[in-house]
Amino acid sequence: MFRKSAATRGTSLVAGALALVACGGVPAAQNVSVLPNATTTVTTRPTADFNDADVMFAQMMSVHHRQAVEMAEMAGTRASSTQVKDLAAEIKATQQPEIATMRQWLKEWGKPAPTAGMGHEMPGAMSEADMNRLAAAEGTTFDKEFLRLMIRHHEGAIAMARTEQRQGENPQAKQLAGTMVTGQQDQVDQMRKMLERLR
């Protein structure tokens, strides 16, 4: 009359096993199921670390790029060479987004955006006379003047970008500077060949 049914004994064994796990009697690793291939996704934000060199780079290069975009826009209507027009379109398509990126950095860093008066002493920057002379040129004369001025402009930008690589702290800014050095040097080499063919 005191014998328990098989079902009752099974229930007691399960309860006992659970109690042992709870008390540490059985290693938890033997009783816990782990979902296979579980991964943890870590979202990282761009670092906010920056120094004065990063700020100067973003401010000055934004102005420098803006001048290159203005020159490229002239080529759309004044150049005679298809190659010059294509190169100008490439410069504009590359540098406009970079301007937006650098201005966004300045906003995130709490630093002022560049003003219209900034940048006249930058390496390779065009003077007002340079811009007026380019705007007055047409056809092959424009092509030659555009290439000469843009080579100088690019070389100035490369010098500024290399300064950022040496002195900057922000990883994103230094990475962009490296991209500029490579991309603009390629364009300088291309423009030198184009100018040689026009002589």
C-alpha positions in Angstrom: 0.0 0.0 0.0 3.0 2.2 0.4 4.4 1.6 -3.1 4.4 4.7 -5.4 3.3 4.4 -9.0 6.0 4.7 -11.7 4.6 8.1 -12.7 4.9 9.4 -9.1 8.4 8.1 -8.9 9.3 9.8 -12.2 7.9 13.1 -11.0 9.9 12.9 -7.8 13.1 12.2 -9.7 12.6 15.2 -12.0 11.9 17.4 -9.0 15.0 16.2 -7.3 17.2 16.8 -10.3 15.9 20.3 -10.6 16.6 20.9 -6.9 20.2 19.7 -7.3 20.8 22.1 -10.2 19.4 25.0 -8.2 21.6 24.1 -5.3 24.7 23.6 -7.4 24.8 19.8 -7.0 24.9 19.3 -10.8 27.0 21.5 -13.0 24.8 24.0 -14.7 26.5 23.5 -18.0 25.1 20.0 -18.2 21.5 21.2 -17.9 21.3 24.5 -19.8 20.6 24.5 -23.5 22.5 27.2 -25.5 21.2 28.5 -28.8 23.6 27.6 -31.6 25.5 30.3 -33.4 24.5 33.0 -31.0 26.3 36.3 -31.7 26.5 39.7 -30.1 26.2 42.7 -32.4 28.2 45.7 -31.2 27.3 49.1 -32.8 30.1 51.6 -32.7 29.8 55.3 -33.2 32.5 57.3 -35.0 35.0 58.5 -32.4 34.6 62.1 -31.1 38.3 62.5 -30.5 39.8 65.3 -32.4 42.4 68.1 -32.1 43.1 71.5 -33.6 44.7 70.0 -36.7 41.4 68.0 -37.4 39.4 71.2 -37.0 41.7 73.2 -39.3 41.7 70.4 -41.9 37.9 70.3 -42.0 37.4 74.0 -42.1 40.1 74.8 -44.7 39.6 71.8 -46.9 35.9 72.6 -47.1 36.7 76.0 -48.5 39.4 74.6 -50.7 37.0 72.0 -52.1 34.3 74.6 -52.7 36.7 76.5 -55.0 37.5 73.4 -57.0 33.8 72.7 -57.4 33.3 76.2 -58.7 36.1 75.7 -61.2 34.6 72.3 -62.3 31.2 73.9 -62.8 32.8 76.4 -65.3 34.2 73.5 -67.3 30.7 72.2 -67.9 29.9 75.1 -70.3 33.3 76.6 -71.2 35.6 73.6 -71.9 36.0 72.2 -75.4 37.7 68.9 -74.4 35.4 66.0 -73.5 38.2 64.7 -71.2 38.3 68.0 -69.4 34.6 68.0 -69.0 34.6 64.4 -67.7 37.4 65.1 -65.3 35.6 68.3 -64.0 32.4 66.3 -63.4 34.4 63.7 -61.5 36.0 66.3 -59.3 32.6 67.8 -58.5 31.0 64.4 -57.8 33.9 63.5 -55.4 34.4 66.8 -53.6 30.8 67.9 -52.9 30.0 64.9 -50.7 33.4 65.4 -48.9 32.4 69.0 -48.2 29.2 67.8 -46.6 31.1 65.2 -44.5 33.6 67.7 -43.2 30.9 70.3 -42.3 29.0 67.6 -40.4 32.2 66.8 -38.4 32.5 70.4 -37.5 28.9 70.5 -36.3 29.4 67.3 -34.2 32.6 68.8 -32.7 30.9 72.0 -31.8 33.2 74.0 -34.1 32.3 76.8 -36.5 31.7 76.2 -40.2 34.2 77.9 -42.5 33.3 81.5 -43.6 33.5 83.0 -47.1 36.6 84.9 -46.1 38.6 81.9 -45.0 41.1 80.1 -47.2 42.8 82.8 -49.2 46.2 81.8 -47.9 45.7 78.0 -48.4 48.2 76.1 -50.6 47.1 76.1 -54.2 44.1 78.4 -53.6 43.0 80.5 -56.5 43.1 84.3 -56.3 40.2 86.4 -57.5 42.2 87.2 -60.5 42.8 83.5 -61.3 39.1 82.8 -61.1 38.2 85.8 -63.2 40.7 84.8 -65.9 39.3 81.2 -65.9 35.8 82.5 -66.2 36.7 84.7 -69.2 38.4 81.8 -71.1 36.7 79.5 -73.6 37.5 76.5 -75.7 41.0 75.2 -75.8 42.2 78.3 -73.9 39.9 77.4 -71.1 41.0 73.7 -71.2 44.7 74.7 -70.8 44.0 77.3 -68.1 41.7 74.9 -66.2 44.3 72.1 -66.2 47.1 74.4 -65.1 45.1 75.9 -62.2 43.6 72.6 -61.1 47.0 70.9 -61.0 48.2 73.7 -58.7 45.0 73.5 -56.7 45.2 69.7 -56.3 48.9 69.9 -55.2 47.9 72.4 -52.5 45.1 70.0 -51.3 47.5 67.1 -51.2 49.9 69.1 -49.0 47.0 70.0 -46.7 45.9 66.4 -46.5 49.4 65.2 -45.7 49.6 67.7 -42.8 46.3 66.2 -41.5 47.8 62.7 -41.7 50.8 63.8 -39.7 49.2 66.0 -37.1 45.5 65.0 -36.9 44.0 62.8 -34.3 40.5 61.9 -35.5 40.6 58.5 -37.4 37.9 59.4 -39.8 39.5 62.7 -40.8 42.9 61.1 -41.2 41.3 58.4 -43.4 39.6 61.0 -45.6 42.9 62.8 -45.9 44.6 59.6 -47.1 41.9 59.1 -49.7 42.4 62.7 -50.9 46.1 62.2 -51.3 45.7 59.1 -53.4 42.8 60.3 -55.5 44.0 63.8 -56.2 47.5 62.6 -57.0 46.0 60.3 -59.6 44.1 63.2 -61.1 47.2 65.4 -61.1 49.0 62.7 -63.1 46.1 62.5 -65.5 45.9 66.3 -65.9 49.6 66.6 -66.7 49.2 64.1 -69.5 46.1 66.0 -70.8 47.9 69.3 -70.7 50.9 67.9 -72.5 48.6 66.7 -75.4 47.1 70.2 -75.7 50.5 71.9 -76.1 
